[in-house]
Amino acid sequence: MVEFLRGRVAEKGEGQLVVALGGLGLKVFVPQRTVDSVSEGEEIHLYTALLAKEEGFELYGFASKEEREMFEALLSVPQVGPRLAFKLVSALPPGQFVAALRRGDLSALDGVKGIGRRTAQRVLLELSERALRWAPAEVPPEAEKEKIVLQALTSKALGFKAEEARRAVELVRKECPEASVEEMLRRALSILAGEG
């Protein structure tokens, strides 16, 4: 397998680059954010995945090993082919993808064009556990935890007023300052349900 390539950007296109390498011009599919971050003539280093298809070979390039690992993991999910896996990597950088898996956030996945609800559920089911190995769970600082819970409570989905949400979060902080985001949200919801 081609582990990586380093060469000069000869051409830029939509979701792809032509990289000049030892007298060859290799067409490499890359996330659009990578295309946007380089200029023609600039040297680039890409971690690659070479896939054989009936029509020939396709070379995918990624700015980081994490992006490539995400792509390869997505390929292991039934009914997720290279194009769909590539769309997900392009739409969601690995950090956002792992966060969506941890939250069980289907909307972050099925919001990507071409990813239906059923495919998003399959990706969540197949990769949630593996995502924990990619990046250990981050414990947000206290202020960040409260901000996340307040955003959730005042979102369209839950619809609480900012003032009542803030009071509930303050109560939860006093009762159990060590609570996780999920625990804080659960307790705040029970407080708000009692107030209503």
C-alpha angles and dihedrals in degrees: 000000000000103000098189142336133215122195146115123292105248097174139006125212141161104302093342145079134199106223119199109222125169095331093318129104109216119197107220126185108224134169112272091242087063092049089050093050097058137060129216110271093027120124115246135190117206133181105223144209117196115203126190116220133174090258093048137276130329122202119206121193130198133190092223139028088239091060090050092047090051090051092049092046091052090052088060091061111097113255094010108118130187096273094052093043089049092050090054093048089047093049099040123037111218094262092054091043093053090046090052091050092049092050092044086235105174093172092063089056103037089045086074111096111257095019111111127199093260093051090047090053091049092050090050092048096046101040108031094093094043090052089065088062092050094056127003116238110276118224107216118219117261096262091048092050091053091047091053092049092047091050091051093048094048095042120115089254095061099020103197119158114256094241096052091043091052092051091051092049091050090052091050091048090054093046098046117002092176094060120128121240090261092049092046091051093048092049093044090052092051090050091050092046088053091050091051 
